[in-house]
Amino acid sequence: MAKTDTQEQFAQLVGITQPQVSQLIAKGVLTRKDGLSKWLLQYTKNLREQAAGWQSKDGRIDRMAEAGFLDIAKRKLLDLEYARQTLELLPLSGFKLGLEFILGAVRSKLLAAPSRIRSQDPHVTPRQMSLWEQQVREILEELSNVQFPDDINRIAQQYLEDLHATSKADDQRVGGQVPDTKPRKQRRAR
């Protein structure tokens, strides 16, 4: 898993930004080589330590707010561990690699289809071969421009909003803006 993927995932998990995660690593709060679970333990330990002496804006110690933040972080750790144990949570990088492998294999097989047809039927003309190859390339081009349906985009947007909903203090969002989940224009295949 890439360094930034892990930092971004942790940032989303606890409602902060990736640069803030980098700062926590630089300060020694989080250990660079550890994964999400250990980072969450280290982060909650840091929150407990802050809760013992952190002061609110008006100068009072706000132990109730810190206890709430700690409870949220603990709950997220429990949810994360449960999801891992029940195999509901897949590593994003592994899923991405698997999907890329499968799609690459499908693309290779489609591109090989005209040659396979020619090897099985020697009477196929060069013009027919050219038409087959053109059709396969057009299909691949069409598939590269497929967008997720609106309902999937809405589900993804709601999921990201739910992640950030619990990360509020004094009605102010903590952890930066919600990422934009609108589909981006795809680059054309060569």
HELIX and SHEET records of a PDB file:
HELIX    1   1 LYS A    3  VAL A   14  1                                  12    
HELIX    2   2 GLN A   18  LYS A   27  1                                  10    
HELIX    3   3 LEU A   36  ALA A   51  1                                  16    
HELIX    4   4 ARG A   63  GLN A   85  1                                  23    
HELIX    5   5 LEU A   92  GLN A  120  1                                  29    
HELIX    6   6 PRO A  126  SER A  144  1                                  19    
HELIX    7   7 ASP A  150  ALA A  165  1                                  16    
SHEET    1   A 2 LYS A 168  ALA A 169  0                                        
SHEET    2   A 2 GLN A 172  ARG A 173 -1                                        
END                                                                             
